[in-house]
Amino acid sequence: MNSFDSELGRASAVILDLDGTLLDTERATKDVLKDFLAKYGKDLDKKREEEKRLGMTQKESAAAIVRDYGLPLTPDQFIQEITPMYREKWPSVKALPGADRLIKHLYSHKVPFALASNSSNEYIYAKIASLNGWKDWFSVILGSDQVIQGKPAPYLFEEAAKRMGVDASHCLVIEDSLVGVKAAKAAKMKVVAVPSHGEVECSSLADKVLHSLLEFQPELWGLPPFEDWVDRSLPIDPIHLSSQYVNGSISEISEDPSLPDQVFGTFIGWAGTGTAWTIKVVVNIGWNCSSCTKQKRIWKLWPVDGCDSKVFEQQMQLMLVGYICRLNCKDLATMDAREIEEFKYIANTLLDQPMFVNGSCTSLTAEATSGMDE
């Protein structure tokens, strides 16, 4: 019997959103609308798109864009013209931190889990086509074109529960958007929110809020716990980033367009100036909690081996390969020396192990999953 928080409740099945929850779709396709509008002599209103489009169905979004930009198109014509541009980008969409791990975990433990998205069913399959195993591992894959109304109406989630043969009240939903959280609540389901900084409003309605799926604890919901931690660190798919670092300081850096909002917490990894990863590091990545702007990502780096500070006073390449824990807002400024030394010890001990050296962190290999359906 798994331990769980009785106030949260026991889940028999999990329903997952796709865009922004499992896939970094928005970032991969961020220039498509801008390029499309340019063909019609229109400039993208970035603030408007961030505030108004998240969570809309395709038809709702198309109608709003045609109206707001005065395009000489019907919503259907807009969809027909822009869809091929999105399709070109979808094969490059990457899974968000912890997404692939969660899907493999649920599948390996035979927990029913569904994918329920405001995208059409056809588009869902196009988006996940390049992700190994995904289309076969979900118990149910459901698009908004398969119900009478998409989110924030409850029908997608209710239908997903029905097709899995699970009572709606026993389903746990994981979402990133306000419309998704509202839909889950309307379906009388428990919901975990993993919002981007553009969707923080959904936090007040969710039963639990995470910064990243790496923070998700299945056992809190009566689900099988993860078993892939190595000592006190979780091997992760490598996260690459680059930034100027001045040794000993907390740096506020401009938003890296390649770095999802969900990269948040204490990580271990490697630093280098090219293809040679030679310096072991502990890295904290968070957000400036006193600011509402997305341009205030804060991070701090500690070299494990006490390298010359001049090494870091240049453009550095980082490869994060292990996750240790989540951060609170004050952690970057208040983390004491003992905790820092503890994290350095973890990094120094684990980074020489193959799964961290090579960044190979498959939590469930093809061999392990090959017999799941037998």
C-alpha positions as CSV (number, residue, x, y, z in Angstrom):
1,M,0.0,0.0,0.0
2,N,1.4,3.4,-1.0
3,S,1.4,6.2,1.5
4,F,-0.5,9.2,0.4
5,D,-1.9,12.5,1.6
6,S,-5.5,11.9,2.6
7,E,-6.4,15.5,2.1
8,L,-5.3,15.3,-1.5
9,G,-7.1,12.0,-2.1
10,R,-6.3,8.7,-3.9
11,A,-6.1,8.7,-7.7
12,S,-6.9,5.6,-9.8
13,A,-6.0,7.3,-13.1
14,V,-4.2,10.3,-14.5
15,I,-5.3,12.7,-17.2
16,L,-2.6,14.9,-18.8
17,D,-2.7,18.0,-20.9
18,L,-0.3,18.2,-23.8
19,D,0.8,21.7,-24.8
20,G,2.7,23.5,-22.0
21,T,2.3,20.5,-19.7
22,L,4.1,17.7,-21.5
23,L,5.5,19.5,-24.6
24,D,7.3,22.8,-25.0
25,T,5.1,23.6,-28.0
26,E,4.8,27.3,-27.5
27,R,8.5,27.9,-27.5
28,A,9.1,25.7,-30.5
29,T,6.5,27.5,-32.6
30,K,6.9,31.0,-31.2
31,D,7.8,32.6,-34.5
32,V,5.1,31.0,-36.7
33,L,2.3,33.6,-36.0
34,K,4.8,36.4,-36.4
35,D,6.0,35.2,-39.8
36,F,2.4,34.6,-40.9
37,L,1.2,38.1,-39.9
38,A,4.2,39.6,-41.7
39,K,2.9,38.2,-45.0
40,Y,-0.2,40.4,-44.5
41,G,1.8,43.5,-43.3
42,K,0.8,43.0,-39.7
43,D,3.1,43.2,-36.6
44,L,2.7,40.7,-33.8
45,D,1.4,42.0,-30.5
46,K,3.5,39.8,-28.2
47,K,1.7,41.0,-25.0
48,R,-1.7,40.3,-26.4
49,E,-0.7,36.8,-27.5
50,E,0.7,35.9,-24.1
51,E,-2.3,37.1,-22.3
52,K,-5.2,36.0,-24.6
53,R,-4.4,32.9,-26.5
54,L,-3.3,30.4,-23.9
55,G,-5.8,27.6,-23.5
56,M,-8.0,28.5,-26.4
57,T,-9.2,25.9,-28.9
58,Q,-7.9,26.2,-32.4
59,K,-11.2,27.7,-33.7
60,E,-11.5,30.2,-30.9
61,S,-7.9,31.3,-31.3
62,A,-8.3,31.6,-35.1
63,A,-11.4,33.8,-34.8
64,A,-9.7,36.0,-32.3
65,I,-6.6,36.5,-34.4
66,V,-8.5,37.3,-37.5
67,R,-10.6,39.8,-35.6
68,D,-7.7,41.4,-33.6
69,Y,-5.4,41.9,-36.5
70,G,-8.0,42.7,-39.2
71,L,-6.9,39.9,-41.5
72,P,-8.8,39.5,-44.8
73,L,-9.5,35.9,-44.0
74,T,-12.2,33.8,-42.5
75,P,-11.1,31.8,-39.4
76,D,-11.2,28.6,-41.5
77,Q,-9.0,30.2,-44.2
78,F,-6.6,31.3,-41.5
79,I,-6.4,27.8,-40.1
80,Q,-5.9,26.3,-43.6
81,E,-3.0,28.7,-44.3
82,I,-1.1,28.7,-41.0
83,T,-1.4,25.0,-40.2
84,P,1.3,23.8,-42.6
85,M,3.7,26.3,-40.9
86,Y,3.0,24.8,-37.5
87,R,3.3,21.2,-38.9
88,E,6.9,22.0,-40.0
89,K,7.8,22.9,-36.4
90,W,6.0,20.1,-34.5
91,P,8.7,17.4,-35.2
92,S,11.2,19.6,-33.3
93,V,9.0,20.1,-30.2
94,K,10.7,18.7,-27.1
95,A,9.2,17.2,-24.0
96,L,9.3,19.4,-20.9
97,P,11.5,18.4,-17.9
98,G,10.0,15.3,-16.2
99,A,7.3,14.6,-18.9
100,D,8.8,11.6,-20.5
101,R,9.8,10.2,-17.1
102,L,6.2,10.5,-15.8
103,I,4.7,8.9,-18.8
104,K,7.1,5.9,-18.7
105,H,6.5,5.6,-14.9
106,L,2.7,5.4,-15.3
107,Y,2.9,3.0,-18.1
108,S,5.4,0.7,-16.4
109,H,3.1,0.5,-13.3
110,K,0.0,-0.1,-15.4
111,V,-1.7,3.1,-14.1
112,P,-4.4,4.2,-16.6
113,F,-3.6,7.6,-18.0
114,A,-5.0,9.7,-20.8
115,L,-4.0,12.6,-23.0
116,A,-6.7,15.3,-23.2
117,S,-6.0,18.4,-25.2
118,N,-7.8,21.3,-26.7
119,S,-5.9,20.5,-30.0
120,S,-7.7,18.3,-32.5
121,N,-7.0,14.6,-32.3
122,E,-5.2,14.8,-35.6
123,Y,-2.9,17.5,-34.4
124,I,-2.2,15.7,-31.1
125,Y,-0.8,12.7,-33.0
126,A,1.2,15.0,-35.3
127,K,2.8,16.6,-32.3
128,I,3.8,13.4,-30.5
129,A,4.7,11.4,-33.6
130,S,8.5,11.8,-33.0
131,L,8.4,11.0,-29.3
132,N,9.3,7.3,-28.8
133,G,6.4,5.3,-27.4
134,W,4.0,8.1,-26.6
135,K,1.2,7.3,-29.0
136,D,1.2,3.7,-27.8
137,W,1.5,4.2,-24.1
138,F,-1.5,6.4,-23.4
139,S,-4.6,4.5,-22.5
140,V,-6.7,7.2,-24.2
141,I,-5.8,10.1,-26.5
142,L,-8.6,12.7,-26.9
143,G,-8.9,16.0,-28.8
144,S,-11.4,18.7,-28.4
145,D,-12.9,17.8,-31.8
146,Q,-14.1,14.6,-30.2
147,V,-16.4,16.2,-27.6
148,I,-19.1,18.9,-27.9
149,Q,-16.9,21.6,-26.3
150,G,-13.3,21.8,-25.3
151,K,-11.8,23.3,-22.1
152,P,-12.8,25.1,-19.9
153,A,-15.9,22.9,-20.2
154,P,-15.5,19.5,-18.4
155,Y,-16.4,17.3,-21.4
156,L,-12.8,16.4,-22.4
157,F,-11.9,15.2,-19.0
158,E,-15.2,13.4,-18.4
159,E,-15.0,11.6,-21.7
160,A,-11.4,10.6,-20.9
161,A,-12.4,9.1,-17.6
162,K,-15.3,7.3,-19.2
163,R,-13.1,5.7,-21.9
164,M,-10.6,4.6,-19.2
165,G,-13.4,3.1,-17.2
166,V,-12.6,5.2,-14.1
167,D,-15.0,7.4,-12.1
168,A,-14.2,11.1,-12.7
169,S,-13.8,11.7,-8.9
170,H,-10.9,9.2,-8.9
171,C,-9.0,11.0,-11.7
172,L,-6.0,13.3,-11.2
173,V,-5.5,16.0,-13.9
174,I,-2.1,17.6,-14.6
175,E,-2.5,21.0,-16.4
176,D,-0.6,24.2,-17.1
177,S,-3.4,26.6,-18.0
178,L,-6.3,28.4,-16.3
179,V,-8.8,26.9,-18.8
180,G,-7.5,23.4,-18.1
181,V,-7.7,23.8,-14.3
182,K,-11.2,25.2,-14.6
183,A,-12.2,22.2,-16.8
184,A,-10.8,19.7,-14.3
185,K,-12.6,21.4,-11.4
186,A,-15.8,21.4,-13.5
187,A,-15.4,17.7,-13.9
188,K,-15.0,17.2,-10.1
189,M,-11.4,16.0,-10.5
190,K,-8.3,16.8,-8.5
191,V,-5.8,18.9,-10.4
192,V,-2.1,19.6,-10.2
193,A,-1.0,22.8,-11.9
194,V,2.4,23.2,-13.5
195,P,2.0,26.7,-14.9
196,S,4.3,28.8,-17.0
197,H,4.8,32.4,-15.8
198,G,2.1,33.4,-18.3
199,E,-0.5,31.2,-16.5
200,V,0.1,31.9,-12.8
201,E,-3.6,32.6,-12.3
202,C,-4.5,28.9,-12.4
203,S,-2.5,28.4,-9.2
204,S,-5.3,29.6,-6.9
205,L,-7.7,27.0,-8.2
206,A,-5.4,24.0,-8.3
207,D,-5.1,21.4,-5.5
208,K,-1.4,21.5,-5.7
209,V,1.1,23.7,-7.7
210,L,4.5,22.7,-9.0
211,H,7.2,24.6,-10.8
212,S,8.1,21.5,-12.8
213,L,7.0,17.9,-13.3
214,L,10.3,16.9,-11.7
215,E,8.7,18.0,-8.4
216,F,5.7,15.7,-8.9
217,Q,5.4,13.0,-6.1
218,P,3.0,10.3,-7.2
219,E,2.8,8.8,-3.7
220,L,0.9,11.9,-2.5
221,W,-2.0,10.8,-4.7
222,G,-1.8,7.1,-3.8
223,L,0.1,6.3,-7.0
224,P,3.4,4.2,-7.1
225,P,6.4,6.3,-6.2
226,F,9.3,7.0,-8.5
227,E,12.2,4.6,-8.1
228,D,14.8,6.3,-10.4
229,W,16.6,8.5,-7.9
230,V,20.4,7.8,-7.6
231,D,21.2,8.6,-4.0
232,R,19.9,12.2,-3.7
233,S,19.9,13.1,-7.3
234,L,17.6,12.3,-10.2
235,P,19.2,11.7,-13.6
236,I,17.5,13.9,-16.2
237,D,17.7,14.4,-19.9
238,P,20.5,17.0,-20.4
239,I,19.5,20.7,-20.2
240,H,21.9,22.9,-22.2
241,L,22.2,26.6,-21.5
242,S,24.7,29.4,-22.0
243,S,25.3,32.6,-20.1
244,Q,27.8,35.1,-18.8
245,Y,28.6,34.3,-15.2
246,V,30.6,36.5,-12.7
247,N,31.9,34.3,-9.9
248,G,30.2,34.6,-6.6
249,S,27.2,36.6,-7.6
250,I,23.6,36.0,-8.2
251,S,23.0,36.9,-11.8
252,E,19.8,38.3,-13.3
253,I,19.8,37.3,-17.0
254,S,17.5,38.0,-19.9
255,E,15.1,35.2,-20.7
256,D,16.8,32.5,-22.7
257,P,14.4,31.6,-25.5
258,S,15.5,28.0,-25.5
259,L,15.0,27.5,-21.7
260,P,11.4,26.5,-20.6
261,D,9.9,28.2,-17.6
262,Q,9.8,24.8,-16.0
263,V,13.6,24.6,-15.6
264,F,13.5,25.4,-11.9
265,G,15.4,24.0,-8.9
266,T,18.8,22.8,-7.8
267,F,20.7,20.9,-10.5
268,I,24.1,19.3,-10.9
269,G,26.0,19.1,-14.1
270,W,29.0,20.1,-16.1
271,A,30.5,23.4,-17.3
272,G,32.8,24.0,-20.2
273,T,33.7,26.5,-23.0
274,G,33.2,24.1,-25.9
275,T,32.7,20.4,-26.4
276,A,34.8,19.5,-23.4
277,W,32.7,19.2,-20.2
278,T,35.4,19.4,-17.5
279,I,34.1,21.4,-14.6
280,K,31.6,19.9,-12.1
281,V,29.0,22.4,-10.9
282,V,25.9,22.8,-8.8
283,V,23.4,25.3,-10.3
284,N,20.3,26.9,-8.8
285,I,17.8,28.3,-11.3
286,G,14.7,30.2,-10.1
287,W,12.7,33.4,-10.7
288,N,12.8,36.8,-9.0
289,C,9.7,36.5,-6.8
290,S,9.5,40.3,-6.3
291,S,9.0,40.8,-10.0
292,C,6.1,39.8,-12.3
293,T,8.2,40.1,-15.5
294,K,9.4,37.0,-17.3
295,Q,12.8,38.7,-17.8
296,K,14.0,38.0,-14.2
297,R,15.2,34.5,-14.2
298,I,17.8,34.2,-11.4
299,W,20.6,31.6,-11.1
300,K,23.7,30.9,-9.1
301,L,26.5,28.5,-9.9
302,W,29.0,26.9,-7.6
303,P,32.1,25.0,-9.1
304,V,32.6,21.8,-7.1
305,D,36.4,21.7,-7.4
306,G,37.1,25.4,-6.6
307,C,38.2,26.5,-10.0
308,D,39.9,29.8,-10.7
309,S,37.2,32.4,-10.8
310,K,38.5,33.8,-14.0
311,V,37.3,30.6,-15.7
312,F,33.8,31.7,-15.1
313,E,34.2,35.3,-16.1
314,Q,33.4,34.5,-19.7
315,Q,30.6,32.9,-21.8
316,M,30.1,29.5,-20.3
317,Q,28.3,26.4,-21.7
318,L,26.4,24.4,-19.1
319,M,25.0,20.9,-19.3
320,L,22.7,20.0,-16.4
321,V,22.3,16.2,-16.0
322,G,20.9,15.8,-12.5
323,Y,18.1,17.3,-10.4
324,I,18.4,17.5,-6.6
325,C,15.4,19.5,-5.3
326,R,12.9,22.3,-5.8
327,L,13.7,25.9,-4.7
328,N,11.8,28.3,-2.5
329,C,11.9,32.0,-3.6
330,K,14.5,32.8,-0.9
331,D,16.8,29.9,-1.5
332,L,19.1,31.7,-3.9
333,A,19.9,34.4,-1.3
334,T,19.7,32.4,1.9
335,M,21.2,29.0,1.2
336,D,23.8,28.4,3.9
337,A,27.3,27.1,3.4
338,R,26.6,23.7,4.8
339,E,23.8,23.1,2.3
340,I,26.0,24.3,-0.5
341,E,28.8,21.9,0.6
342,E,26.3,19.1,0.8
343,F,25.2,19.7,-2.8
344,K,28.8,19.9,-3.9
345,Y,29.5,16.5,-2.3
346,I,26.5,15.0,-4.1
347,A,27.7,16.4,-7.4
348,N,31.3,15.3,-6.9
349,T,30.2,11.8,-6.0
350,L,27.6,11.2,-8.7
351,L,28.9,13.1,-11.7
352,D,31.5,10.4,-12.4
353,Q,28.8,7.7,-12.7
354,P,27.9,6.8,-16.4
355,M,24.3,8.0,-16.3
356,F,25.5,11.5,-15.3
357,V,28.7,11.7,-17.3
358,N,27.0,10.8,-20.6
359,G,23.6,12.4,-19.8
360,S,21.9,9.1,-20.5
361,C,19.1,9.1,-18.0
362,T,16.4,6.8,-19.5
363,S,14.3,5.9,-16.5
364,L,12.6,3.1,-18.4
365,T,14.5,1.5,-21.2
366,A,13.1,0.0,-24.4
367,E,14.0,-3.4,-23.0
368,A,12.2,-2.7,-19.8
369,T,9.0,-1.7,-21.6
370,S,9.0,-4.3,-24.3
371,G,7.0,-6.8,-22.3
372,M,4.5,-4.4,-20.7
373,D,1.6,-5.3,-22.9
374,E,2.1,-9.0,-22.5
